[in-house]
Amino acid sequence: MKNIFIFTAMALTLSLTTGCKKDDGNNEPSVPQLQFSVNKVDIELTKTATITFTGTLNPTDKVQIEKAEVLTQKGEIINNTLTFIAKKIGTTKVSIVTDKKQERGSFQVTVFSKPLFIDQIAHKADIPYYKTNITEVSEYKKLIEQTITEYNTLLTTIEKHPQYPKDKYKYATQHSTWVEGTRISKGAIQNYGDKKSTIDLAEAKKTYEDLYQYGVVYAHIELMARQAEGYRVKYPTNTEIENFIKTTFDGLYGTLEGNNHFIKSTNEEIVVNFNKIIDIVNKLNTHN
């Protein structure tokens, strides 16, 4: 009986203690919320940003910045306006709280730094058609001289780029076509040098058109192939660049001739695909 009495008394004491427990603060009435002009805001490093809000601010309310190393408040709150200075790259929460640490509203701030300016690689321009309807040998001679100069300039540029591995993709065919074009071009230049003073209209026409197609245009394609391979080496895990190389630089253009067949298809297929590679590389350069 004595034990039952003690147990009952202890239970009564526990019940009274629990019932009389003071409010621990978790059940405090909510406070009026402030409405900020943003939920999230990005600020460039060292720059300032101004945030406004609606609602009545109490004299005891304070601005609370979760990560003070990221952001600092500039001046006081004036006309429901807050101004901040970005100090360090990062993200932090900003709140306005009461003197009892009750939150009246918050927003997120991300401090960023603009990447250094990276020059964009320019697109490859379409290769011009060779000139037709020339009626004077002298005019053809001028065109031949110009074409030889352009061809030699392209050769110098090509030599600045490492050759692609001929055992990968369809580079072997590309190389064979390029070598054949070089052979034809050198022969045309040699023949022109030997017959320059006596060359007739028909032979001048053929010399010019051969030099332009097998020399200049083939050189443009070879240069694009080497540049594309350089981009592939720089970004070896990018399958898009690799796929464009596989479908573009196969040397099959060696069966084509003329403005409307060879040069037109070169611009519509090879140049277009090469420029798609340029777009990919520019995007990758920006994010690295």
MARNU-97811 format. One line per 3 residues: number of its first residue (from 1); their letters; for each residue x, y, z of N, C-alpha, C. Coordinates in Angstrom, 1 decimal, padded with zeros to 4 digits, always signed. Layout:
N
NUM) A) X Y Z X Y Z X Y Z  ...
// end
This chain:
288
1) MKN) +000.8 -001.2 +000.0 +000.0 +000.0 +000.0 +000.9 +001.3 +000.0  +002.0 +001.2 +000.8 +002.9 +002.4 +000.9 +003.5 +002.7 -000.5  +003.9 +001.6 -001.2 +004.5 +001.7 -002.5 +003.5 +002.3 -003.5
4) IFI) +002.3 +001.9 -003.4 +001.3 +002.5 -004.4 +001.1 +004.0 -004.1  +001.1 +004.4 -002.9 +000.9 +005.8 -002.5 +002.1 +006.6 -003.0  +003.3 +006.1 -002.9 +004.5 +006.8 -003.4 +004.5 +007.0 -004.9
7) FTA) +004.1 +005.9 -005.6 +004.0 +006.0 -007.1 +003.0 +007.0 -007.6  +001.8 +007.0 -006.9 +000.7 +007.9 -007.2 +001.2 +009.4 -007.0  +001.9 +009.6 -005.9 +002.4 +011.0 -005.6 +003.4 +011.4 -006.6
10) MAL) +004.3 +010.5 -007.1 +005.3 +010.9 -008.1 +004.6 +011.2 -009.4  +003.6 +010.5 -009.8 +002.9 +010.7 -011.0 +002.2 +012.0 -011.0  +001.6 +012.4 -009.8 +000.9 +013.6 -009.7 +001.9 +014.8 -009.8
13) TLS) +003.0 +014.6 -009.1 +004.1 +015.7 -009.2 +004.5 +015.9 -010.6  +004.8 +014.8 -011.4 +005.2 +014.9 -012.8 +004.1 +015.6 -013.6  +002.9 +015.3 -013.4 +001.8 +015.9 -014.1 +001.7 +017.4 -013.9
16) LTT) +001.9 +017.8 -012.6 +001.8 +019.2 -012.3 +003.0 +019.9 -012.9  +004.2 +019.3 -012.9 +005.4 +019.9 -013.4 +005.2 +020.2 -014.9  +004.7 +019.2 -015.6 +004.5 +019.3 -017.0 +003.5 +020.3 -017.4
19) GCK) +002.4 +020.3 -016.6 +001.3 +021.3 -016.9 +001.8 +022.7 -016.6  +002.7 +022.9 -015.7 +003.1 +024.3 -015.4 +004.4 +024.7 -016.1  +004.9 +023.8 -017.1 +006.1 +024.1 -017.7 +006.0 +025.5 -018.5
22) KDD) +007.0 +026.3 -018.4 +007.0 +027.6 -019.0 +007.1 +027.5 -020.5  +006.6 +028.4 -021.3 +006.8 +028.5 -022.7 +008.3 +028.6 -023.1  +008.8 +027.7 -023.9 +010.2 +027.7 -024.2 +010.6 +028.6 -025.4
25) GNN) +009.6 +029.3 -025.9 +009.8 +030.3 -027.0 +009.4 +029.7 -028.4  +009.2 +028.4 -028.5 +008.9 +027.8 -029.8 +007.4 +028.2 -030.2  +006.6 +028.6 -029.2 +005.2 +028.8 -029.5 +004.9 +030.3 -029.5
28) EPS) +005.9 +031.1 -029.7 +005.7 +032.6 -029.7 +004.9 +032.9 -030.9  +004.0 +033.9 -030.8 +003.2 +034.3 -031.9 +004.0 +034.7 -033.1  +003.6 +034.4 -034.3 +004.3 +034.9 -035.5 +004.3 +036.4 -035.6
31) VPQ) +005.4 +036.9 -036.3 +005.5 +038.3 -036.5 +005.1 +038.7 -037.9  +004.7 +039.9 -038.2 +004.3 +040.3 -039.5 +005.5 +040.1 -040.5  +005.3 +039.6 -041.6 +006.4 +039.3 -042.6 +006.6 +040.5 -043.5
34) LQF) +007.9 +040.7 -043.9 +008.2 +041.7 -044.8 +008.3 +041.1 -046.2  +007.9 +041.8 -047.2 +008.0 +041.3 -048.6 +009.1 +041.9 -049.4  +010.1 +041.1 -049.7 +011.3 +041.6 -050.4 +011.0 +041.7 -052.0
37) SVN) +011.8 +042.6 -052.6 +011.6 +042.7 -054.1 +012.1 +041.5 -054.8  +013.0 +040.7 -054.2 +013.6 +039.5 -054.8 +013.6 +038.4 -053.8  +013.6 +037.1 -054.4 +013.9 +036.0 -053.6 +015.4 +035.6 -053.7
40) KVD) +015.9 +035.8 -054.9 +017.4 +035.6 -055.1 +017.9 +036.7 -055.9  +019.2 +037.0 -055.6 +019.8 +038.1 -056.4 +021.3 +037.8 -056.6  +021.8 +038.0 -057.8 +023.3 +037.8 -058.1 +024.0 +039.2 -058.1
43) IEL) +025.1 +039.3 -057.5 +025.9 +040.5 -057.4 +027.3 +040.2 -057.9  +027.8 +041.0 -058.8 +029.2 +040.9 -059.2 +030.1 +041.3 -058.1  +031.2 +040.6 -058.0 +032.2 +040.8 -057.0 +032.7 +042.3 -057.0
46) TKT) +032.7 +042.9 -055.8 +033.0 +044.3 -055.5 +031.9 +045.3 -055.9  +030.8 +044.8 -056.5 +029.8 +045.7 -056.9 +028.7 +045.8 -055.8  +027.8 +046.8 -055.9 +026.7 +046.9 -055.0 +025.4 +046.5 -055.6
49) ATI) +024.4 +046.3 -054.7 +023.1 +045.9 -055.1 +022.1 +046.5 -054.1  +021.0 +047.0 -054.6 +020.0 +047.6 -053.7 +018.7 +046.7 -053.7  +018.2 +046.4 -052.5 +017.0 +045.5 -052.4 +016.0 +046.3 -051.6
52) TFT) +014.7 +046.3 -052.1 +013.7 +047.0 -051.4 +012.7 +046.0 -050.8  +011.9 +046.5 -049.9 +010.9 +045.6 -049.3 +009.7 +046.4 -048.9  +008.6 +045.7 -048.7 +007.3 +046.4 -048.2 +007.0 +045.8 -046.8
55) GTL) +006.4 +046.6 -046.0 +006.1 +046.3 -044.7 +006.6 +047.3 -043.7  +006.2 +047.2 -042.4 +006.7 +048.2 -041.4 +007.9 +047.6 -040.7  +009.0 +048.3 -040.7 +010.2 +047.9 -040.0 +010.1 +048.4 -038.5
58) NPT) +010.4 +047.6 -037.6 +010.4 +048.0 -036.2 +011.8 +048.5 -035.9  +011.9 +049.5 -035.0 +013.2 +050.1 -034.6 +014.3 +049.1 -034.1  +013.8 +048.0 -033.6 +014.7 +047.0 -033.0 +015.0 +045.9 -034.0
61) DKV) +014.4 +045.9 -035.2 +014.7 +044.9 -036.2 +016.2 +045.1 -036.7  +016.8 +044.0 -037.1 +018.2 +044.0 -037.6 +018.3 +043.2 -038.8  +019.3 +043.6 -039.6 +019.7 +042.8 -040.8 +020.7 +041.7 -040.3
64) QIE) +020.5 +040.5 -040.7 +021.3 +039.4 -040.4 +021.9 +038.7 -041.7  +023.2 +038.7 -041.8 +023.9 +038.1 -043.0 +024.5 +036.8 -042.5  +024.1 +035.7 -043.1 +024.6 +034.4 -042.6 +026.1 +034.3 -042.8
67) KAE) +026.6 +034.7 -043.9 +028.1 +034.6 -044.2 +028.6 +036.0 -044.4  +029.1 +036.6 -043.3 +029.5 +038.0 -043.4 +030.7 +038.2 -044.3  +031.5 +037.1 -044.6 +032.6 +037.3 -045.4 +032.3 +037.5 -046.9
70) VLT) +031.0 +037.1 -047.2 +030.6 +037.2 -048.6 +030.0 +038.5 -048.9  +029.3 +039.1 -048.0 +028.5 +040.3 -048.2 +028.5 +041.2 -047.0  +028.5 +042.5 -047.2 +028.4 +043.4 -046.1 +027.3 +044.5 -046.5
73) QKG) +026.6 +044.9 -045.4 +025.6 +046.0 -045.6 +026.3 +047.3 -045.7  +025.8 +048.1 -046.6 +026.3 +049.5 -046.8 +025.3 +050.5 -046.3  +025.6 +051.2 -045.2 +024.7 +052.2 -044.6 +023.6 +051.6 -043.9
76) EII) +022.6 +052.4 -043.6 +021.4 +052.0 -042.8 +020.3 +051.7 -043.8  +019.2 +051.2 -043.2 +018.0 +051.0 -044.0 +017.3 +052.3 -044.1  +017.1 +052.8 -045.3 +016.4 +054.0 -045.6 +015.2 +053.8 -046.5
79) NNT) +014.1 +054.2 -046.1 +012.9 +054.1 -047.0 +012.7 +052.7 -047.5  +012.8 +051.7 -046.5 +012.6 +050.3 -046.8 +013.6 +049.8 -048.0  +014.8 +050.4 -047.9 +015.8 +050.0 -049.0 +017.1 +049.6 -048.3
82) LTF) +017.6 +048.4 -048.8 +018.9 +047.9 -048.3 +019.9 +047.9 -049.4  +021.1 +048.3 -049.0 +022.2 +048.3 -050.0 +023.3 +047.4 -049.5  +023.9 +046.6 -050.4 +024.9 +045.6 -050.0 +026.1 +045.8 -050.9
85) IAK) +027.3 +045.4 -050.4 +028.5 +045.3 -051.2 +029.0 +043.9 -051.2  +029.3 +043.4 -052.4 +029.8 +042.0 -052.6 +031.3 +042.0 -052.3  +031.6 +041.1 -051.3 +033.0 +041.1 -050.8 +033.8 +039.8 -051.3
88) KIG) +033.1 +038.7 -051.4 +033.8 +037.4 -051.7 +032.8 +036.5 -052.5  +033.3 +035.8 -053.4 +032.5 +034.8 -054.2 +031.9 +033.8 -053.3  +030.6 +033.6 -053.4 +029.9 +032.7 -052.6 +028.4 +033.0 -052.5
91) TTK) +027.7 +032.2 -051.7 +026.2 +032.4 -051.5 +025.9 +032.5 -050.1  +025.0 +033.4 -049.7 +024.6 +033.6 -048.4 +023.1 +034.0 -048.2  +022.6 +033.8 -047.1 +021.2 +034.1 -046.8 +021.2 +035.5 -046.1
94) VSI) +020.3 +036.3 -046.4 +020.1 +037.6 -045.7 +018.7 +037.7 -045.2  +018.6 +038.0 -043.9 +017.3 +038.1 -043.2 +017.2 +039.4 -042.4  +016.0 +039.7 -042.2 +015.7 +040.7 -041.2 +015.0 +040.0 -040.0
97) VTD) +015.5 +040.2 -038.8 +015.0 +039.5 -037.6 +014.7 +040.5 -036.5  +013.8 +040.1 -035.7 +013.4 +040.9 -034.5 +014.5 +040.8 -033.4  +014.3 +041.6 -032.4 +015.3 +041.5 -031.3 +015.2 +040.1 -030.5
100) KKQ) +014.1 +039.4 -030.8 +014.0 +038.0 -030.3 +014.4 +036.9 -031.3  +015.1 +037.4 -032.3 +015.6 +036.5 -033.4 +014.6 +035.8 -034.2  +013.4 +036.4 -034.2 +012.3 +035.9 -035.1 +012.5 +036.5 -036.5
103) ERG) +012.5 +035.6 -037.5 +012.7 +036.1 -038.9 +011.5 +036.7 -039.5  +011.6 +037.9 -040.1 +010.5 +038.6 -040.7 +010.6 +038.5 -042.3  +011.6 +037.8 -042.8 +011.7 +037.6 -044.2 +013.2 +037.5 -044.6
106) SFQ) +013.4 +036.9 -045.7 +014.8 +036.6 -046.2 +014.9 +036.5 -047.7  +016.1 +036.5 -048.2 +016.4 +036.3 -049.6 +017.8 +035.8 -049.7  +018.2 +035.3 -050.9 +019.5 +034.7 -051.1 +020.3 +035.6 -052.0
109) VTV) +021.6 +035.7 -051.7 +022.5 +036.5 -052.5 +023.7 +035.6 -052.9  +024.0 +035.7 -054.2 +025.1 +035.0 -054.8 +026.1 +036.0 -055.4  +027.3 +036.0 -054.9 +028.3 +036.8 -055.4 +029.2 +036.1 -056.4
112) FSK) +029.3 +036.7 -057.6 +030.0 +036.0 -058.7 +031.1 +036.9 -059.3  +032.0 +036.3 -060.0 +033.0 +037.1 -060.7 +032.9 +036.8 -062.2  +032.9 +037.9 -063.0 +032.8 +037.7 -064.4 +034.1 +037.0 -064.9
115) PLF) +034.0 +036.0 -065.8 +035.2 +035.3 -066.3 +036.0 +036.3 -067.2  +037.3 +036.1 -067.2 +038.1 +036.9 -068.1 +037.7 +036.8 -069.5  +037.7 +037.9 -070.3 +037.3 +037.9 -071.6 +038.1 +036.9 -072.5
118) IDQ) +037.4 +036.1 -073.2 +038.1 +035.1 -074.1 +037.7 +035.4 -075.5  +038.7 +035.6 -076.3 +038.5 +035.9 -077.7 +037.7 +034.7 -078.3  +036.7 +035.0 -079.1 +035.9 +034.0 -079.8 +036.6 +033.6 -081.1
121) IAH) +036.7 +032.4 -081.4 +037.3 +032.0 -082.7 +036.3 +032.3 -083.8  +036.7 +033.0 -084.8 +035.8 +033.4 -085.9 +035.4 +032.3 -086.8  +034.3 +032.4 -087.3 +033.8 +031.4 -088.3 +034.6 +031.4 -089.6
124) KAD) +034.7 +030.3 -090.2 +035.4 +030.2 -091.5 +034.4 +030.8 -092.5  +034.9 +031.7 -093.3 +034.1 +032.3 -094.4 +034.0 +031.4 -095.6  +032.9 +031.5 -096.3 +032.8 +030.7 -097.5 +033.9 +030.9 -098.5
127) IPY) +034.3 +029.9 -099.1 +035.4 +030.0 -100.1 +034.8 +030.6 -101.4  +035.4 +031.7 -101.9 +034.8 +032.3 -103.1 +034.9 +031.3 -104.4  +034.0 +031.5 -105.3 +034.1 +030.8 -106.6 +035.3 +031.4 -107.4
130) YKT) +035.8 +030.5 -108.2 +036.8 +031.1 -109.2 +036.1 +031.9 -110.3  +036.8 +032.8 -110.9 +036.2 +033.7 -111.9 +036.1 +033.0 -113.2  +035.0 +033.3 -113.9 +034.7 +032.7 -115.2 +034.5 +033.8 -116.2
133) NIT) +034.3 +033.4 -117.4 +034.0 +034.4 -118.5 +035.2 +035.4 -118.8  +036.4 +035.0 -118.5 +037.5 +035.8 -118.8 +037.9 +035.7 -120.3  +038.1 +036.8 -120.9 +038.4 +036.7 -122.4 +039.8 +037.1 -122.8
136) EVS) +040.6 +037.6 -121.8 +041.9 +038.0 -122.1 +043.0 +037.2 -121.4  +044.0 +036.8 -122.1 +045.1 +036.1 -121.5 +045.8 +036.9 -120.4  +045.9 +038.2 -120.6 +046.5 +039.1 -119.6 +045.8 +039.0 -118.3
139) EYK) +044.4 +039.0 -118.4 +043.6 +038.9 -117.2 +043.8 +037.6 -116.5  +043.9 +036.5 -117.2 +044.2 +035.2 -116.6 +045.5 +035.2 -115.9  +046.5 +035.8 -116.6 +047.8 +035.9 -116.0 +047.8 +036.6 -114.6
142) KLI) +047.1 +037.6 -114.5 +046.9 +038.3 -113.2 +046.3 +037.4 -112.2  +045.2 +036.7 -112.6 +044.6 +035.8 -111.7 +045.5 +034.6 -111.3  +046.3 +034.1 -112.2 +047.2 +033.0 -111.9 +048.2 +033.5 -110.8
145) EQT) +048.8 +034.7 -111.0 +049.8 +035.2 -110.1 +049.1 +035.4 -108.7  +047.9 +035.9 -108.7 +047.2 +036.1 -107.4 +047.0 +034.8 -106.7  +046.6 +033.8 -107.5 +046.2 +032.5 -107.0 +047.5 +031.8 -106.4
148) ITE) +048.6 +031.9 -107.1 +049.9 +031.4 -106.6 +050.3 +032.0 -105.3  +050.1 +033.3 -105.2 +050.4 +034.0 -103.9 +049.5 +033.5 -102.8  +048.2 +033.4 -103.1 +047.3 +032.9 -102.1 +047.6 +031.5 -101.6
151) YNT) +047.9 +030.7 -102.6 +048.2 +029.3 -102.4 +049.5 +029.1 -101.5  +050.5 +029.9 -101.8 +051.7 +029.8 -100.9 +051.5 +030.3 -099.5  +050.6 +031.4 -099.4 +050.3 +031.9 -098.1 +049.6 +030.8 -097.2
154) LLT) +048.7 +030.1 -097.9 +047.9 +029.0 -097.2 +048.9 +027.9 -096.8  +049.8 +027.5 -097.7 +050.8 +026.5 -097.4 +051.6 +026.8 -096.1  +052.0 +028.1 -096.0 +052.8 +028.6 -094.9 +051.9 +028.4 -093.6
157) TIE) +050.6 +028.8 -093.7 +049.7 +028.6 -092.5 +049.5 +027.2 -092.2  +049.4 +026.3 -093.2 +049.1 +024.9 -092.9 +050.3 +024.3 -092.1  +051.5 +024.7 -092.5 +052.7 +024.1 -091.9 +052.8 +024.5 -090.4
160) KHP) +052.1 +025.5 -090.0 +052.1 +025.9 -088.6 +051.3 +025.0 -087.7  +050.5 +024.1 -088.3 +049.6 +023.2 -087.6 +050.1 +021.8 -087.8  +050.2 +021.0 -086.7 +050.6 +019.6 -086.8 +049.7 +018.8 -087.7
163) QYP) +050.3 +017.9 -088.4 +049.5 +017.0 -089.2 +048.6 +016.1 -088.4  +047.4 +015.8 -088.8 +046.5 +014.9 -088.1 +047.1 +013.4 -088.3  +046.7 +012.5 -087.4 +047.2 +011.1 -087.4 +046.5 +010.4 -088.6
166) KDK) +047.2 +009.9 -089.5 +046.6 +009.3 -090.7 +045.9 +008.0 -090.4  +046.2 +007.4 -089.3 +045.5 +006.1 -088.9 +044.2 +006.3 -088.1  +043.8 +007.6 -088.0 +042.5 +007.8 -087.3 +041.5 +008.3 -088.2
169) YKY) +040.2 +007.9 -087.9 +039.0 +008.3 -088.7 +039.3 +008.1 -090.2  +039.0 +009.1 -091.0 +039.2 +009.0 -092.4 +040.3 +009.9 -092.9  +041.2 +010.2 -092.0 +042.3 +011.1 -092.3 +043.2 +010.6 -093.4
172) ATQ) +043.3 +009.3 -093.5 +044.2 +008.7 -094.6 +043.7 +009.2 -096.0  +042.4 +009.1 -096.2 +041.8 +009.6 -097.5 +042.0 +011.0 -097.7  +041.8 +011.8 -096.6 +042.0 +013.2 -096.7 +043.4 +013.6 -097.1
175) HST) +044.3 +012.9 -096.5 +045.7 +013.1 -096.8 +046.1 +012.7 -098.2  +045.5 +011.6 -098.7 +045.8 +011.2 -100.1 +045.2 +012.3 -101.1  +044.0 +012.8 -100.8 +043.5 +013.8 -101.7 +044.3 +015.1 -101.6
178) WVE) +044.8 +015.4 -100.4 +045.6 +016.6 -100.3 +046.9 +016.5 -101.0  +047.5 +015.3 -101.0 +048.8 +015.1 -101.7 +048.6 +015.2 -103.2  +047.5 +014.6 -103.6 +047.2 +014.7 -105.1 +047.0 +016.1 -105.5
181) GTR) +046.3 +016.9 -104.7 +046.1 +018.3 -105.0 +047.4 +019.1 -105.1  +048.3 +018.7 -104.2 +049.6 +019.4 -104.1 +050.4 +019.0 -105.4  +050.3 +017.8 -105.8 +051.0 +017.3 -107.1 +050.5 +018.1 -108.3
184) ISK) +049.2 +018.2 -108.4 +048.6 +018.9 -109.5 +049.0 +020.4 -109.5  +048.9 +021.0 -108.3 +049.2 +022.4 -108.2 +050.7 +022.7 -108.5  +051.6 +021.9 -108.0 +053.0 +022.2 -108.3 +053.3 +022.0 -109.8
187) GAI) +052.6 +021.0 -110.4 +052.8 +020.8 -111.9 +052.2 +022.0 -112.7  +051.1 +022.6 -112.2 +050.5 +023.7 -112.9 +051.4 +025.0 -112.8  +052.0 +025.1 -111.6 +052.9 +026.3 -111.4 +054.1 +026.1 -112.2
190) QNY) +054.7 +024.9 -112.3 +055.9 +024.7 -113.1 +055.6 +024.9 -114.6  +054.5 +024.4 -115.0 +054.1 +024.6 -116.4 +053.9 +026.0 -116.8  +053.2 +026.8 -115.9 +053.0 +028.2 -116.1 +054.3 +029.0 -116.2
193) GDK) +055.3 +028.6 -115.3 +056.6 +029.3 -115.4 +057.3 +029.0 -116.7  +057.1 +027.8 -117.2 +057.8 +027.5 -118.5 +057.2 +028.1 -119.7  +055.8 +028.3 -119.6 +055.1 +028.8 -120.8 +054.5 +030.2 -120.6
196) KST) +054.9 +030.9 -119.6 +054.2 +032.2 -119.3 +054.2 +033.1 -120.5  +055.2 +033.2 -121.2 +055.3 +034.2 -122.3 +054.5 +033.8 -123.5  +054.2 +032.5 -123.7 +053.6 +032.0 -124.9 +052.2 +031.4 -124.6
199) IDL) +051.8 +031.4 -123.4 +050.6 +030.7 -123.0 +049.3 +031.2 -123.7  +048.4 +030.3 -124.2 +047.3 +030.8 -124.9 +046.1 +030.9 -123.9  +044.9 +031.3 -124.4 +043.7 +031.5 -123.6 +043.3 +030.2 -122.9
202) AEA) +043.2 +029.2 -123.7 +042.7 +027.9 -123.2 +043.6 +027.3 -122.1  +044.9 +027.4 -122.3 +045.8 +026.9 -121.3 +045.9 +027.8 -120.1  +045.7 +029.1 -120.3 +045.7 +030.0 -119.1 +044.5 +029.7 -118.3
205) KKT) +043.4 +029.5 -118.9 +042.1 +029.2 -118.2 +042.3 +027.9 -117.4  +042.8 +026.9 -118.0 +043.0 +025.6 -117.3 +044.0 +025.7 -116.1  +045.0 +026.5 -116.4 +046.0 +026.7 -115.3 +045.4 +027.4 -114.1
208) YED) +044.7 +028.4 -114.4 +044.1 +029.2 -113.3 +043.1 +028.4 -112.5  +042.2 +027.7 -113.2 +041.1 +026.9 -112.6 +041.7 +025.7 -111.8  +042.8 +025.1 -112.4 +043.4 +024.0 -111.6 +044.1 +024.5 -110.4
211) LYQ) +044.8 +025.6 -110.5 +045.5 +026.1 -109.3 +044.5 +026.5 -108.2  +043.4 +027.1 -108.7 +042.4 +027.6 -107.7 +041.8 +026.4 -107.0  +041.3 +025.4 -107.7 +040.6 +024.2 -107.1 +041.6 +023.3 -106.4
214) YGV) +042.6 +022.8 -107.1 +043.5 +021.8 -106.5 +044.5 +022.4 -105.5  +044.7 +023.7 -105.7 +045.7 +024.4 -104.8 +045.0 +025.1 -103.7  +044.3 +026.2 -104.0 +043.7 +027.1 -103.0 +042.6 +026.4 -102.2
217) VYA) +041.6 +025.8 -102.9 +040.5 +025.2 -102.2 +040.9 +023.9 -101.4  +041.8 +023.1 -102.0 +042.3 +021.9 -101.3 +043.1 +022.4 -100.0  +043.8 +023.5 -100.2 +044.6 +024.0 -099.0 +043.7 +024.5 -097.9
220) HIE) +042.6 +025.1 -098.3 +041.6 +025.5 -097.3 +041.1 +024.3 -096.5  +040.8 +023.3 -097.2 +040.2 +022.1 -096.6 +041.3 +021.4 -095.7  +042.5 +021.3 -096.2 +043.6 +020.7 -095.4 +043.8 +021.5 -094.1
223) LMA) +043.7 +022.8 -094.2 +043.9 +023.7 -093.0 +042.8 +023.5 -092.0  +041.6 +023.4 -092.5 +040.4 +023.1 -091.6 +040.6 +021.8 -090.9  +041.0 +020.8 -091.7 +041.2 +019.4 -091.1 +042.3 +019.5 -090.0
226) RQA) +043.4 +020.2 -090.2 +044.4 +020.2 -089.1 +043.9 +021.0 -087.9  +043.2 +022.1 -088.2 +042.7 +022.9 -087.1 +041.7 +022.1 -086.3  +040.8 +021.4 -087.0 +039.8 +020.6 -086.3 +040.5 +019.5 -085.4
229) EGY) +041.5 +018.9 -085.9 +042.3 +017.9 -085.1 +042.9 +018.6 -083.9  +043.4 +019.8 -084.0 +043.9 +020.5 -082.9 +042.9 +020.7 -081.8  +041.7 +021.0 -082.2 +040.6 +021.2 -081.3 +040.2 +019.9 -080.6
232) RVK) +040.2 +018.8 -081.4 +039.9 +017.5 -080.8 +041.0 +017.1 -079.8  +042.2 +017.4 -080.0 +043.3 +017.1 -079.1 +043.1 +017.9 -077.8  +042.7 +019.2 -078.0 +042.5 +020.0 -076.8 +041.3 +019.5 -076.0
235) YPT) +040.3 +019.0 -076.6 +039.1 +018.5 -075.9 +038.9 +017.1 -076.3  +039.7 +016.1 -075.8 +039.7 +014.7 -076.3 +038.4 +014.0 -075.9  +037.7 +014.4 -074.9 +036.5 +013.7 -074.5 +035.3 +014.2 -075.1
238) NTE) +035.4 +015.2 -076.0 +034.2 +015.8 -076.6 +033.8 +015.0 -077.9  +032.8 +014.2 -077.8 +032.4 +013.3 -078.9 +031.8 +014.1 -080.1  +031.3 +015.3 -079.8 +030.7 +016.1 -080.9 +031.8 +016.5 -081.9
241) IEN) +032.9 +017.0 -081.4 +034.0 +017.4 -082.3 +034.5 +016.2 -083.1  +034.6 +015.1 -082.4 +035.1 +013.8 -083.0 +034.1 +013.4 -084.1  +032.8 +013.4 -083.9 +031.9 +013.0 -084.9 +031.9 +013.9 -086.1
244) FIK) +032.0 +015.2 -085.9 +032.1 +016.1 -087.1 +033.3 +015.8 -087.9  +034.4 +015.5 -087.3 +035.7 +015.2 -088.0 +035.5 +013.9 -088.8  +034.8 +012.9 -088.2 +034.6 +011.7 -088.9 +033.8 +011.9 -090.2
247) TTF) +032.8 +012.7 -090.1 +031.9 +012.9 -091.3 +032.3 +014.0 -092.2  +033.3 +014.8 -091.9 +033.6 +015.9 -092.7 +034.9 +015.8 -093.5  +036.0 +015.3 -092.8 +037.3 +015.3 -093.5 +037.6 +013.9 -093.9
250) DGL) +036.9 +013.5 -095.0 +037.1 +012.1 -095.6 +037.8 +012.1 -096.9  +038.1 +013.3 -097.5 +038.8 +013.4 -098.7 +038.0 +013.0 -100.0  +036.7 +012.8 -099.8 +035.8 +012.4 -100.9 +035.6 +013.5 -101.9
253) YGT) +035.9 +014.7 -101.5 +035.7 +015.8 -102.5 +036.6 +015.8 -103.7  +037.6 +014.9 -103.6 +038.5 +014.7 -104.7 +037.9 +014.3 -106.0  +036.6 +013.8 -106.0 +035.9 +013.4 -107.2 +035.1 +014.6 -107.8
256) LEG) +035.1 +015.7 -107.2 +034.3 +016.8 -107.6 +035.1 +017.9 -108.3  +034.5 +018.6 -109.2 +035.1 +019.8 -109.9 +034.1 +020.9 -110.1  +034.6 +022.1 -110.3 +033.8 +023.2 -110.7 +033.2 +024.0 -109.6
259) NNH) +032.7 +025.2 -109.9 +032.1 +026.0 -108.9 +030.8 +025.4 -108.3  +029.9 +025.0 -109.2 +028.6 +024.5 -108.8 +028.6 +023.1 -108.2  +029.7 +022.4 -108.3 +029.7 +021.1 -107.7 +030.8 +021.1 -106.6
262) FIK) +032.0 +021.3 -106.9 +033.1 +021.2 -105.9 +033.0 +022.3 -104.9  +033.1 +023.5 -105.3 +033.2 +024.6 -104.3 +031.9 +024.8 -103.6  +030.8 +024.7 -104.3 +029.5 +024.9 -103.6 +029.3 +023.8 -102.5
265) STN) +029.6 +022.6 -102.8 +029.4 +021.5 -101.8 +030.5 +021.7 -100.7  +031.6 +022.2 -101.0 +032.6 +022.4 -100.0 +032.1 +023.4 -098.9  +031.5 +024.5 -099.4 +030.9 +025.5 -098.5 +029.7 +025.0 -097.8
268) EEI) +028.9 +024.2 -098.4 +027.6 +023.8 -097.8 +027.9 +022.6 -096.8  +028.9 +021.9 -097.0 +029.2 +020.7 -096.1 +030.4 +020.9 -095.2  +031.6 +021.0 -095.9 +032.8 +021.1 -095.1 +032.9 +022.3 -094.2
271) VVN) +032.7 +023.5 -094.9 +032.8 +024.8 -094.1 +031.7 +024.8 -093.0  +030.5 +024.4 -093.4 +029.4 +024.5 -092.4 +029.7 +023.6 -091.2  +030.2 +022.4 -091.4 +030.5 +021.5 -090.3 +031.7 +022.0 -089.5
274) FNK) +032.7 +022.6 -090.2 +033.8 +023.1 -089.5 +033.4 +024.3 -088.6  +032.5 +025.1 -089.0 +032.0 +026.2 -088.2 +031.2 +025.6 -087.0  +030.6 +024.5 -087.1 +029.9 +023.9 -086.0 +030.9 +023.4 -085.0
277) IID) +032.1 +023.0 -085.4 +033.1 +022.6 -084.5 +033.6 +023.9 -083.8  +033.7 +025.0 -084.5 +034.1 +026.3 -083.9 +033.2 +026.7 -082.9  +031.9 +026.5 -083.1 +030.9 +026.9 -082.1 +031.0 +026.1 -080.8
280) IVN) +031.3 +024.8 -081.0 +031.5 +023.9 -079.8 +032.7 +024.3 -079.1  +033.8 +024.6 -079.8 +035.1 +025.0 -079.1 +034.9 +026.4 -078.4  +034.2 +027.3 -079.0 +034.0 +028.6 -078.4 +033.2 +028.4 -077.1
283) KLN) +032.2 +027.5 -077.1 +031.4 +027.3 -075.9 +032.3 +026.6 -074.8  +033.1 +025.7 -075.2 +034.0 +025.0 -074.3 +035.0 +025.9 -073.7  +035.6 +026.8 -074.5 +036.6 +027.8 -074.1 +036.0 +028.7 -073.0
286) THN) +034.7 +029.1 -073.2 +034.0 +030.0 -072.3 +033.9 +029.4 -070.9  +033.6 +028.1 -070.9 +033.3 +027.4 -069.6 +034.6 +026.7 -069.0  +035.7 +027.0 -069.5 +037.0 +026.4 -068.9 +037.9 +027.5 -068.5
// end
